[in-house]
Amino acid sequence: MKPGALPDLAVGLTVTALGLLTAWLTWVIPLTPVYAVVGPKLVPAVIAAGLVVCGILLCGAALRGGWSADLPEVAEAGPPNLPALGWLGGGMLLNLVLIEPLGFSIGAAVQFVCTARAFGSRAPLRDAAIALAVSLGAFFLFVEALGVNIGAGVLEGAILRALGQDVP
């Protein structure tokens, strides 16, 4: 292992540890007989497996000499983009604050718009339209196709009432 590859190994070990922690936390999720096919452990288990595999691959690359020292863009990255990080963090915080009173779709749409802004988008109305379409699609996929109630908010409730359905 090259001396400069130590940070790369630290990244690989951290990703592996996060994967193992996720696997353990997935293991302790209680199961109820309500879940027939897809239970609450499926997605976390897939994510845990992916993290462990990626972490092991990163560790292997680090032990073979590392990867970051050979990338010119790593050396030329410069200081962090603080406004972009602010938009990302603000979007996550707004989602946390808005999801309870307004619902999943609006909270997720606000986070989407903030994330798009962080990546340089200057079209917030277009981003909001895309975000609402994607988040409403995800909401109705969970509620209708999977039978998982993630809580209807203002917008979801209005759509369900317009369709003549009960609001969960």
Secondary structure, 3 states (H helix, E strand, C coil): CCHHHHHHHHHHHHHHHHHHHHHHHHHCCCCCCCCCCCCCCHHHHHHHHHHHHHHHHHHHHHHCCCCHHHCHHHHCCCCCCHHHHHHHHHHHHHHHHHHHHHCHHHHHHHHHHHHHHHCCCCCHHHHHHHHHHHHHHHHHHHHHHCCCCCCCCHHHHHHHHHCCCCCC
